[in-house]
Amino acid sequence: MRAVAIVGAGLAGLYAARLLNAKGVDFVLIEARDRLGGRILTADHAGLPCEDGFDLGPSWYWPRAQPEMGALIDELGLGSFGQHSDGDVVFERMSRESPRRYRSVEQEQQSMRMAGGSAAVVRALARELPPERIWLNARVTAMSLIEDGVELSIAHADGKTEVLTARQVIAALPPRLLEATVTFSPDQELSTSKRWRDTPTWMAPHAKFFAIYDRAFWREAGLSGTAQSMVGPMVEMHDATTASGRAALFGFLGVGAEQRASIGKEALTRACLDHFARIYGDEALRPRATLLKDWAADPLTSTPADRAAGGHIVPGDAPWVSGPWQQRLVLAGSETSPSEPGYLAGAVAAARRAVAAILETTEDGRLRSIT
C-alpha cells in the first residue's frame, strides 16, 4: 500500500509530490495525459511540447501579489522576464470605426513570464522526483474507501486496468473535473458533489490563438502588442514573443465554445488573422505558423458544464470534502486554494495546504482535519 496517491500532475500535483518527497513520504503521482503539466502547456510552432515555445495555458505570474509563485521560481533558479509593454495599446470599439491607439499606462504590478515558457517550472519540479513514481497515461476512474485507506481503479492508455491502494489521496485536479470523471464509493455527500460541480474550472471555457512571425513588426511600429476589442473574434491580445526572441502575438477568443465548434478551426484561424491585421497591419496576415488551443475541447480539462463561460472562483473557508471521505481525501486543485484560486500561485498554495494535512495524519493514517 502506498502512503499517498496524488491524482493529477499539473503544477499542484507536482509541487505536492516535491513536498512529500522532501519529507521522505512514499507517494505515486498519477496523470491521465501523456505529459506532465496539466493546463500548463508550452508548445512549438507545431503545437508540440517544447522547452522554448508559446504558452497555450497560463503565461503570467505577479511576484508582488503572488509571493508563493515568485518564491518557487526563485527557489528553482528559473529565469523570468517582464511581459512586453513598451509602446502604444490599441482599442477597437466598433466595427465601423478604425481601431485607436493610446499611450500605455504603467502598470502597478508588471506581469512576469518564465524564460522557456511556463512549462519551465514543470520541468524543474519533475527533475527532483523519482521517475518510477510518476505514472503517465493512467486515468483514475473510481475510488473506494477501504478499512485502512483508499482503493483506486486506474485505466491505462494501453487498455489495461489495475487497482492501487493508498492510505491517503490528494486530488490535484479541478473539483468539477473530479466530480465528472471519478466514481466514489461511498458516494460523496450531496452538498460536496454540488460544490464541486458548481466550481468553475479556470481556462476550461476559453481558447487562445497564436500567430508566429519572423520578427515582432508591431514593435517597429511603436505598438506594445496589447489590444482590446469589442468587435472580435478576439477580445484581448498581447505580445507573446519568447525570452529568446521568437516573435508571436496571441489573443483570447471571445467566441463561445459551442460557436467555436460550429465555426471550425480553419475559419477561426482566418478570422483571427484578419483581426490581427486590423489591429497591427497587413503584415499580420503572413505568419510562419498559427496555433489554436481550445481548452473547452480538451476532455482532461473541460466538462460539458464548462462550455458556458463561468465567473472566477471565489475563495472560501468551507471544507472541500465532507463525510467519511474527509478522513482519506484532500483536494489540491488550484480552484480549491484559499488564495489566488485558479492561478499558478493558487496551485502552489493548495498543494502546500494539502501536504500539510497529510503530514498531520494520525497513527492509523487518518486525516486530523481538512479545510
N, C-alpha and C positions, 0 to 999 in steps of 0.2 A: 504493500500500500504506500502510495506517495503521501508526503506530508501536505503538499499543496498542488492543486491543478489550477493553472491560470488559463482561462479561455479568452483568446484574442491577443494577437501580438502586434497591436498598434503601439503608440507611444506609452499608453498606460500599462499595458501588459509587459512591455519590455522593461519599463522602469521598475515595476513591481518585481519582476524577475531579478533585476540587478540588485535591488534592496535585499531580497531574500537570499540571493547568492552570497552577498557580502556577510550575511549573518550565519552562513552555513546551513541554511534550511533547504531540505530536499524539495524540489519542485519539478514540474514539467510544464512547458509553455506550448499550448495547442492553438494552431492557426488554420483556419479553413482555406485561406488563399495559398498560392504557391510562392508567396513572398512575404516578407515582414513589412510592417509599417501601417497597415490598415488604410485609413484615409490620407496618410502621408504617402505621396507618390511623386517622385521626381523622375521625369521621363525625358528621353532624347526626342529628336525630330520625328521619329517613327512611333513614338508613344511607348517605347520600351524603357524599363527602369535603367537609370544610369547615374554616374557619380558627378556629373556636371550638366544638369538639364533644367527643366522647367517644372515648377510646382503645380501639378494638376489638382492638388488639395490645398492644405494651408501653406501660406507663403510667409507670413509675418509673425513677429512677436514684438512686445513692447517692454523692454527691461525695467523701466521705472514702475509701470503699472503691474507688471508680472515678474516680480523678483525671482519666483521659483524657476521660471524658464531661463531667465538670464543667468542664474547661478548654475543651473545644469549645463548650459552651453559653455560657460567659463570652466567648470569642473572637467568637462570632457575635452577641453582645449580646442574647441571648434572656432573657426573664423566666422565673422559676421560683417555685414555692411548695410548701410542705410538705403532704404527704398529711394530710388532716384526721384528728386522733386525739384531740381533746378529748371526754371523755365515757366512758361505760362500754362495755365489749365484751360480746358475748353468745356463750355456748357452748351448743350443742344436742347432748346426749349420746345420748339415746334417744327414740324416737317416743312412748313412754308417759310421758315426763317433759316438763314445760314447760321451755323454754329458760331459762337462768340468766344473770343479769347479774353482771359482775365489774368492779372498778375496773381501768382500763387501766394497764399498766406502761410507764413511759417507755422508749422505745427508745434503744439506744445510738447508732444511726445513723438519722436520720429519712429516710423515703422522700420523694423530691422528684419533683415533676411540672413539666412545662413549661407556661407560660401559652400558651393557644392549642392545647394538646394536643401529643403527641409529634411530630406532623407539622410542627410549627414548625421543627424542625431540618432536615427535608426541604426545606421551602420556602426556608429561608435558604441552604442549600447550592446548591439549584437556581438561585437568583438569581445566583450567582457563575459559572455555567457558560454557555458559548455555546450558545444554543438549538439551533443546527444540528448540534451534536454529540450531541444526545440523541435516540435513536430509540425511540419508544414503539410498542406493538402489533407488536413484532418479536421473534420467538422463534427462538433458536439451536437448530437440530435436529442439527447434526453439526459436527465439527471434524476436519480432516485436516492432518497435517504435510506441509509442502512444503519445498523446499530452503532457503528463506530466511525461513520463518515458518509461519503457520497459515492455512488456508483455512476460513472459517466459512460454513456454509449457514444462511440465515435465511429463515424463513417469516413473511410479513406478514399482518396480520388481513384484508386485502382479497383474500387468496388468492395474491398474487404472491410469488415467491421470488427470492432473489438470493444471490450469493456475495461475501463480503468477505474480503480478505486483510489480515493484520496480522503484524507481527514478533513481538509478544508478546500473550498473552491473560491477563487477570485474570478468574477465575471467581468473582464476588462473590455466590454463592448457596450454599445448604446442600449439602454434599457428596452426601448421599443423593439430593436432587433432581437434581443434576448427573448422577449416575450413571444415574438412571432416565430422563432426558429427552434426553440428548445422546449421539449415537453418535460414537465415536472411531476414527480410522484413522491409524496402527495402534491396536489395542486398548490400553487401559490394562493394566498388569500385574495379574495376578490378585490379588495382595496389596493393591494400591492400590484396585481396584474393591471388594474386600471391606471394606476400611476405610471407604470412602465409604458403602457400603450399611449398615454397622453403626453409623454415627454418627447418633444421634437428631437430628431437626430440632426446634429449640426452637419451642414453641407448636403444632406441627403436629397432635398428637393432641387438642388441647383446644378448648373452646368457652367463650365469655363471654356472659353475659346482662345486659342493662341495662334498667332501668326509670327513665323520666324523669318528674319531678314538677314541680308548680308551686312547691313550696318544700321545703326539707330538714326535714321534720316530725320525723324521728328525732333531730335535734339539739335540737329543742324539748323532747323527752322525755329529754334527758340522755344520749343514745347517740352514740357516735363513728361508728357505721356499720360498724365492724369486727365480724365474727362468724365463727364456725367451726361446722360441723355434721358430725356423724357419721350423720345421717339422710338428708340430701339432699333434692332433687336437686343442690343446690349444696353444695360443701364449704367454700368460703371466700367471704366477702362484704366489700365495702368501700364507703365513700362515694366516689362518682365525680363529685361536684359540680365544675364547672369554675371556673377563676380568676375568671370574670366572674359567677359565681353561679348558673349553670344547674344546678338540683338533680337529682341522679341517684344511684342505687345500682347496683352491679354485683356479679356473682358468677361464680366459676369453677364450671362444671358437673363433678360427679363421676361422671356417667353416661358410659360408654364410647362411642366413635364409632359402632360398629355399632348399639348400642341407641338412640342419639340418632336415627340414620337411620330406624330402625323405628318409633320413637315419633312422629316428625314435629314440625315447628316449632310448630304450634298447640297441641298437647298439652304440649310442653315449656314454652311460654310460660305456659300456665295453671298448670302445676306450679311454675314458678319464682315466679310472683306469689303463689301460695299459701304458698310457702316464705318469701318476704319478709314476708308478713302474720304468719306465726308468730313471726318474729324482731322485726319493727318495728311490728306492729299493723295493724289493718284498713285504715288509710289507704293502705297499700302496694298494696292491690288496685285503686286508681284512678289509674294512671299516665297521663300525657299521651301517652306513646308507649313502645314497647319495641323493643329491638334484640337479635338473637341472631346472633352471629358464630361459625360452626363452622369452624374452620381445617382440620379433617380433610376437609371437603367442598370445599376450595379446591385445585384441581389445580395451581396455580402455587406452592403451599406444600407440600402433602402428597402422599405416595405411598402405595400400599397398605400398605407396611411401617410407615407412621406411624399407622395406625388403632388399633394397640395401643400403649398408653402405654409409653414407654421411660424409662430413667433419664436423669439430666442428664449432659451431656458432661463427660468427664474430660480436662483439658488434658494435652498431651504434647509431646515434642520431636521425635518421628519425622516425617520428611518426608511431606507430603500428596500429592506427585507423585513418581513414580519412572520409571526407564527413559528412553526417548528424549523423552518429554513433559516431562521435568524441565528441558529447555533452553528451552521455549517457554510453559509454562503454570504459573501460580501461583494458588493458591486464597486467597480473601479473605472467604468467608462467616464470620459470627460464630462458627459452630461450630468453625472452624479456629484460633481465637485461642489463643495460649498463656496468656492471662489472661482471666477472665470470659467463657468461651465460651458463646454463646447469648444473652448480654445485649447491650444497646446499646453498652456500653463495649467488649465483645468485638469488635463490628463495627468500631469505630474502631481498635482495636489491630491487628486482622487486616489492615485496609486499609493502615495505615501500614507494616506489615511487607511486604506485597505490593509496594507502591510502592518501598520501599527496595530490594527485589530487582530490580525493573525498572530502577531508576536505576543499578544496578551491573552492567548487561549489558556484554558485550564489544563490540568494534567491529563484529562481524558480527551483533549483536543477540541473542546467546545469553546466557542467564542464567548467571552465575558459580556461584551456589549458591542453593538454596531450602530452607528448613527449615519 
